[in-house]
Amino acid sequence: MKKVMLFLTLAITFTLTAGSLRAEVKVHNIFGQNMVLQRGKPVEIWGRADVGEPVTVTYSGQTKKVRADDKGNWSIKLDALKAGTESKDLVIKGKSNSITLKNVVVGDVWLCGGQSNMEDVLEDIYHGDIEVVSANHPNIRLMTIPQVAVPGALTEIERLNEFNAWTGRHEMKGSWAQCTPETVNRFSAIGYIFGRRLHLASGVPIGLIDASRGGTTIEAWTSRAKLATVPESKGLTDEWDEQIAAYDPAASLKAEIQYWEEESERRKQRGEEPEPKPTEPEPDPATDPNNPGASFNGMVAPITGFNIKGVIFNQGYNNALGNARPNLYARVFEAMVQDWRQAFRDESLPFGIIGLTAGGEPQTLENFELRMVDPAPFIREGQSRAARELENVCFMPAYDQQVPWYHPHKKFELGERTARWALNTQYGYDRIGWKPAVCTGSENKGDHFILTFDRPVQSHDGRAFEGFAIAGEDRHFVPASADNVVVGKDERGNERTDARLVKVWSPLVKEPVAVRYAWARNPLGNVVNEEHYESVIPIPSFRTDDWDWPETPFQSDGGEAEEKHRERRDQMRSNAERWGKERMAPEAR
């Protein structure tokens, strides 16, 4: 067993063994004071005790009894409970001790997953200061799962004051807390904004569990068993397994020391003090958060016995880098949703996908072509595909929060948009619109395209549509003009347009064959739903072509495949730069 995994296993084993020797009943750490129990479903509560020890659980007028099995595990199911703001004690009794969990309420529990844009905390976002000081909501309860990645699924979470390398601060994790300015400031911003809106509208107590970690891929959040059902993922898991098998702590430390010695000599020649000598090897790749399945094993698997209402998920950046594989991403994302649903024993578990946010250099008319050469919009396409293929799944675009920083501080809008979906579909507020308008058809009219949307669209700023691109057979996309289609005249003789139809054209492309919209990592695009209250909802990026992004080869494909792939990407960028420069003169004319 590798060092970190061994430490975790020994620590948990010691705790459980010590508890058994003292004949003390224990309950899983997902249960604690100030928690929310999920309404409307039988509530499973579980823990450890002596073999055969009788355990009694009492809550809200119910008393259930069970005996620990031959391995010292016990589990009890309370009958389904109704939501209520009155807090009560949950009591677990064994033969020699009793555990009382105070201030427990019944409501809805939402799991907040993903990477750094879900992890980003409330006090750091725009409006975060006023949100923090306003966050006095005793019936919103918060828990953040400690960040653990392991090759095998854990069954328990720790309670600890964990160091956050992103912020350089320690944060309490693994315990429930009532929402106050002092407890919410370091909690997930998107998660809190989402949960706060649900609570204010419904009055139902809301529990929020943040299980996110910066820098993680979609494969990290999908169990190995589920990944095995996606044949295209085998190349990735094989790559990781080869790294894990080849890991040698002694050789790793030796290499680090050798590099340190060489670097120390260079620093000495510059008159600088050497860095401290390494004393530990590089981390075991088995415990890398991006080892496929490892983040799921450490942060999701241990709590899957806990009933939840649904999931919101914001991820994508680490799958949109130089080794991007958008087609594989689309298949794995869909598999991941199914995986979590199976893990939480609810095949229709509501799942809200927040699209890959914008970041990096913003797209402009000057760099239009070059910024389109990027895997990011293909990753967004994979996310929206999962929402189309699966029932009770929402895809909410987020590309319009256009800033150069990959962690945009415009999280308020994303939490509110996702709450619109949840309120409409899960809480009965069917008058609250949430669905982004979707392009459902395209017709090539020779020198222009007519696009059909499933609902009326408009520009959010009152200006002409922007963000559309059109290309001919040469695949050279240029900025396109776009407008609603004129379908007749009104009684006064004024032109009447159909807001569901959009004409797209460019005088630079005489025979277009394809249209794309908002197709960049940080794209232009101002098209939103026309309905007044829904005009905060951007339409998803889309394309009418099938010119896929080239999938990065796996190591097993060989160096020649990687070289060809790199050459192809370089050629795409070179063409885009050249086309952009060549476009300027005729466009000006």
CORRA-V863403 format. One record per residue. N is the residue number from 1. SS is DSSP state (alpha for helix, beta for strand, coil for the rest). PHI is phi in radians with two decimals (none if undefined). Layout:
n = [N:N]
ss = [SS:SS]
phi = [PHI:PHI]
This chain:
n = [1:2:3:4:5:6:7:8:9:10:11:12:13:14:15:16:17:18:19:20:21:22:23:24:25:26:27:28:29:30:31:32:33:34:35:36:37:38:39:40:41:42:43:44:45:46:47:48:49:50:51:52:53:54:55:56:57:58:59:60:61:62:63:64:65:66:67:68:69:70:71:72:73:74:75:76:77:78:79:80:81:82:83:84:85:86:87:88:89:90:91:92:93:94:95:96:97:98:99:100:101:102:103:104:105:106:107:108:109:110:111:112:113:114:115:116:117:118:119:120:121:122:123:124:125:126:127:128:129:130:131:132:133:134:135:136:137:138:139:140:141:142:143:144:145:146:147:148:149:150:151:152:153:154:155:156:157:158:159:160:161:162:163:164:165:166:167:168:169:170:171:172:173:174:175:176:177:178:179:180:181:182:183:184:185:186:187:188:189:190:191:192:193:194:195:196:197:198:199:200:201:202:203:204:205:206:207:208:209:210:211:212:213:214:215:216:217:218:219:220:221:222:223:224:225:226:227:228:229:230:231:232:233:234:235:236:237:238:239:240:241:242:243:244:245:246:247:248:249:250:251:252:253:254:255:256:257:258:259:260:261:262:263:264:265:266:267:268:269:270:271:272:273:274:275:276:277:278:279:280:281:282:283:284:285:286:287:288:289:290:291:292:293:294:295:296:297:298:299:300:301:302:303:304:305:306:307:308:309:310:311:312:313:314:315:316:317:318:319:320:321:322:323:324:325:326:327:328:329:330:331:332:333:334:335:336:337:338:339:340:341:342:343:344:345:346:347:348:349:350:351:352:353:354:355:356:357:358:359:360:361:362:363:364:365:366:367:368:369:370:371:372:373:374:375:376:377:378:379:380:381:382:383:384:385:386:387:388:389:390:391:392:393:394:395:396:397:398:399:400:401:402:403:404:405:406:407:408:409:410:411:412:413:414:415:416:417:418:419:420:421:422:423:424:425:426:427:428:429:430:431:432:433:434:435:436:437:438:439:440:441:442:443:444:445:446:447:448:449:450:451:452:453:454:455:456:457:458:459:460:461:462:463:464:465:466:467:468:469:470:471:472:473:474:475:476:477:478:479:480:481:482:483:484:485:486:487:488:489:490:491:492:493:494:495:496:497:498:499:500:501:502:503:504:505:506:507:508:509:510:511:512:513:514:515:516:517:518:519:520:521:522:523:524:525:526:527:528:529:530:531:532:533:534:535:536:537:538:539:540:541:542:543:544:545:546:547:548:549:550:551:552:553:554:555:556:557:558:559:560:561:562:563:564:565:566:567:568:569:570:571:572:573:574:575:576:577:578:579:580:581:582:583:584:585:586:587:588:589]
ss = [coil:coil:alpha:alpha:alpha:alpha:alpha:alpha:alpha:alpha:alpha:alpha:alpha:alpha:alpha:alpha:alpha:alpha:alpha:alpha:alpha:coil:coil:coil:coil:beta:beta:coil:coil:coil:coil:coil:coil:coil:coil:beta:beta:beta:coil:coil:coil:coil:beta:beta:beta:beta:beta:beta:coil:coil:coil:coil:coil:beta:beta:beta:beta:beta:beta:coil:coil:beta:beta:beta:beta:beta:beta:coil:coil:coil:coil:coil:beta:beta:beta:beta:beta:beta:coil:coil:coil:coil:coil:beta:beta:beta:beta:beta:beta:beta:beta:beta:beta:coil:coil:coil:coil:beta:beta:beta:beta:beta:beta:beta:beta:beta:beta:beta:beta:beta:beta:beta:beta:beta:coil:alpha:alpha:alpha:alpha:coil:beta:alpha:alpha:alpha:coil:coil:coil:alpha:alpha:alpha:alpha:alpha:alpha:coil:coil:coil:beta:beta:beta:beta:beta:beta:beta:beta:coil:coil:coil:coil:coil:coil:coil:coil:coil:coil:coil:coil:coil:coil:coil:beta:beta:beta:beta:beta:coil:coil:coil:coil:beta:beta:beta:beta:beta:coil:coil:coil:beta:beta:beta:coil:alpha:alpha:alpha:alpha:coil:coil:coil:beta:alpha:alpha:alpha:alpha:alpha:alpha:alpha:alpha:alpha:alpha:alpha:alpha:alpha:alpha:coil:coil:beta:beta:beta:beta:beta:beta:beta:beta:coil:coil:coil:coil:coil:coil:alpha:alpha:alpha:coil:coil:alpha:alpha:alpha:alpha:coil:coil:coil:alpha:alpha:alpha:alpha:alpha:alpha:alpha:alpha:alpha:alpha:alpha:alpha:alpha:alpha:alpha:alpha:coil:coil:alpha:alpha:alpha:alpha:alpha:alpha:alpha:alpha:alpha:alpha:alpha:alpha:alpha:alpha:alpha:alpha:alpha:alpha:alpha:alpha:alpha:coil:coil:coil:coil:coil:coil:coil:coil:coil:coil:coil:coil:coil:coil:coil:alpha:alpha:alpha:coil:coil:coil:coil:coil:coil:alpha:alpha:alpha:alpha:alpha:alpha:alpha:alpha:alpha:alpha:coil:coil:coil:coil:coil:coil:beta:beta:beta:beta:beta:coil:coil:alpha:alpha:alpha:coil:coil:coil:coil:coil:coil:alpha:alpha:alpha:alpha:alpha:alpha:alpha:alpha:alpha:alpha:alpha:alpha:alpha:alpha:alpha:alpha:alpha:alpha:coil:coil:coil:coil:coil:coil:beta:beta:beta:beta:beta:coil:coil:coil:coil:coil:coil:coil:coil:coil:coil:coil:coil:coil:alpha:alpha:alpha:alpha:alpha:coil:coil:coil:alpha:alpha:alpha:alpha:alpha:alpha:alpha:alpha:alpha:alpha:alpha:alpha:alpha:alpha:coil:coil:coil:beta:beta:beta:beta:coil:coil:coil:coil:coil:coil:coil:coil:coil:coil:coil:coil:coil:coil:coil:alpha:alpha:alpha:alpha:alpha:alpha:alpha:alpha:alpha:alpha:alpha:alpha:alpha:alpha:alpha:coil:coil:coil:coil:coil:coil:coil:coil:coil:coil:coil:coil:beta:beta:beta:beta:beta:beta:coil:coil:coil:coil:beta:beta:beta:beta:beta:coil:coil:coil:beta:beta:beta:coil:coil:coil:coil:coil:coil:coil:coil:beta:beta:beta:beta:coil:coil:coil:coil:coil:coil:beta:beta:coil:beta:beta:beta:beta:beta:beta:beta:beta:beta:coil:coil:coil:coil:coil:beta:beta:beta:beta:beta:beta:beta:beta:beta:beta:beta:coil:coil:coil:coil:coil:coil:coil:coil:beta:beta:beta:beta:coil:coil:coil:coil:coil:coil:coil:coil:coil:beta:beta:beta:coil:coil:alpha:alpha:alpha:coil:coil:coil:beta:coil:coil:coil:beta:beta:coil:coil:coil:coil:coil:coil:coil:coil:coil:coil:coil:alpha:alpha:alpha:coil:alpha:alpha:alpha:alpha:alpha:alpha:alpha:alpha:alpha:alpha:alpha:alpha:alpha:alpha:alpha:alpha:alpha:alpha:alpha:alpha:alpha:alpha:alpha:alpha:alpha:alpha:alpha:alpha:alpha:alpha:coil]
phi = [none:-1.19:-1.02:-1.16:-1.07:-1.10:-1.08:-1.10:-1.12:-1.12:-1.09:-1.19:-1.08:-1.06:-1.08:-1.19:-1.14:-1.07:-1.09:-1.17:-1.10:-1.52:0.97:-1.87:-1.26:-2.26:-2.13:-0.97:-1.24:-1.20:-1.66:-2.87:-1.07:1.32:-1.42:-1.99:-1.68:-1.23:-1.32:1.31:-2.33:-0.97:-1.70:-1.57:-2.21:-2.54:-3.11:-2.25:-2.83:-1.13:-0.96:1.36:-1.19:-1.29:-2.22:-2.14:-2.09:-2.23:-2.79:0.86:1.47:-1.81:-2.29:-2.16:-2.21:-2.76:-2.01:-1.10:-1.38:-1.24:-1.93:1.48:-1.66:-2.35:-2.66:-2.29:-1.98:-1.43:-1.09:-0.93:-1.97:-1.61:-1.12:-2.91:-1.55:-1.35:-1.41:-2.41:-1.57:-1.87:-2.05:-2.05:-2.07:-1.94:-1.31:-2.32:-2.66:-2.42:-2.01:-2.01:-1.74:-1.57:1.08:-1.69:-2.15:-2.05:-2.94:-2.09:-1.96:-2.02:-1.68:-1.91:-2.05:2.25:-2.07:-1.09:-1.29:-1.51:-1.24:-0.87:-1.59:-1.07:-1.20:-1.71:-1.63:-1.06:1.25:-1.08:-1.11:-1.30:-1.17:-1.11:-1.20:-1.65:-1.52:-1.81:-2.26:-1.08:-1.84:-1.86:-2.12:-2.14:-2.50:-2.01:-1.38:-1.02:-1.49:-2.34:-2.26:-2.51:-1.31:-2.13:-1.11:-1.46:-2.00:-2.48:-1.92:-1.67:-1.94:-2.74:-1.74:-1.55:-1.40:-1.74:-1.16:-1.20:-1.89:1.23:-2.29:-1.60:-2.41:-1.28:-2.40:1.52:-2.32:-1.43:-2.49:-1.20:-1.34:-2.41:-0.97:-1.38:-1.75:-1.57:-1.05:-1.81:-1.65:-0.86:-1.15:-1.06:-1.04:-1.15:-1.03:-1.05:-1.16:-1.06:-1.14:-1.06:-1.17:-1.12:-1.36:-1.70:1.35:-1.44:-0.98:-2.14:-1.81:-2.12:-2.00:-1.62:-2.14:-2.16:-2.68:-1.09:1.35:-1.82:-1.66:-1.16:-1.16:-1.13:-1.74:-2.07:-1.12:-1.03:-1.09:-1.29:-1.04:-1.12:-1.48:-1.92:-0.96:-1.15:-1.47:-1.07:-1.03:-1.22:-1.12:-1.11:-0.99:-1.17:-1.13:-1.16:-1.09:-1.14:-1.16:-1.48:-1.18:-2.29:-0.98:-1.13:-1.15:-1.12:-1.13:-1.06:-1.14:-1.13:-1.14:-1.07:-1.13:-1.07:-1.09:-1.15:-1.20:-1.10:-1.13:-1.13:-1.17:-1.07:-1.15:-1.56:1.39:-1.89:-1.31:-1.24:-1.24:-1.03:-1.18:-1.08:-2.14:-2.22:-1.27:-1.01:-1.03:-1.10:-1.06:-1.12:-1.82:-1.22:-1.06:-1.77:-1.03:-0.85:1.54:-1.22:-1.23:-1.04:-1.06:-1.56:-2.16:-1.95:-0.92:-1.15:-1.99:-1.22:-1.31:-1.48:-1.24:-2.29:-1.45:-3.07:-2.33:-2.12:-2.52:-2.28:-2.75:2.57:-1.01:-1.27:-1.68:-2.00:-1.78:-1.13:-1.81:-1.13:-2.40:-1.04:-1.14:-1.12:-1.00:-1.04:-1.21:-1.23:-1.07:-1.08:-1.12:-1.11:-1.03:-1.09:-1.07:-1.16:-1.09:-1.15:-1.12:-1.66:1.03:-2.58:-1.20:-2.02:-0.92:-1.01:-2.38:-1.76:-1.70:-1.69:-1.08:-0.96:-1.33:-1.31:-3.13:1.47:-1.12:-1.14:-1.30:-2.30:-1.16:-1.35:-1.90:-0.91:-1.12:-1.10:-1.21:-1.33:-1.48:-2.84:-1.33:-0.97:-1.13:-1.21:-1.16:-1.04:-1.06:-1.11:-1.13:-1.19:-1.10:-1.06:-1.16:-1.28:-1.40:-1.96:-1.37:1.08:-2.14:-1.94:-2.06:-2.00:-1.05:-2.38:-1.17:-1.35:-1.40:-1.36:-2.46:-1.31:-1.52:-1.25:-2.04:-1.03:-1.48:-1.56:-1.54:-0.96:-1.08:-1.25:-1.11:-1.20:-1.06:-1.19:-1.13:-1.03:-1.06:-1.13:-1.11:-1.23:-1.60:-2.03:-2.16:1.46:-1.56:-1.27:-1.46:-1.52:-1.35:-2.53:-1.26:-1.17:-1.07:-2.13:-1.29:-1.83:-2.91:-2.46:-2.24:-1.45:-1.78:1.70:-1.92:-2.76:-1.96:-1.98:-1.76:-1.96:-1.94:-1.40:-2.76:-1.09:-2.23:-2.67:-1.51:-1.32:-2.01:1.37:-1.60:-1.07:-1.00:-2.42:1.80:-1.41:-2.35:-2.36:-2.48:-1.68:-1.08:-1.33:1.15:-1.54:-1.43:-2.15:-1.03:-2.00:-1.43:-2.66:-2.78:-1.14:-1.42:-1.34:-2.07:2.71:-2.26:-1.48:-1.14:-1.66:1.55:-1.43:-1.10:-1.96:-1.93:-1.85:-1.26:-1.56:-2.01:-2.27:-1.60:-2.23:-2.75:-2.68:-1.15:-1.46:-2.17:-1.27:-2.23:-1.24:-2.23:-2.70:-2.25:-2.28:-2.37:0.89:-1.80:-2.86:-1.14:-2.27:-1.53:-1.22:2.73:-2.29:-1.61:-2.40:-1.07:-1.37:-0.91:-0.89:-1.26:-1.75:-1.28:-1.60:-1.85:-1.30:-1.32:-1.17:-1.09:-2.72:-2.55:-1.78:-1.72:-2.11:-1.51:-1.23:-1.21:-1.18:-1.22:-1.16:-1.16:-1.49:-1.02:-1.17:-1.31:1.66:-1.14:-1.14:-1.12:-1.13:-1.13:-1.11:-1.10:-1.11:-1.10:-1.13:-1.10:-1.09:-1.16:-1.06:-1.22:-1.09:-1.07:-1.10:-1.09:-1.15:-1.09:-1.07:-1.19:-1.20:-1.23:-1.01:-1.15:-1.13:-1.14:-1.14:-1.17]
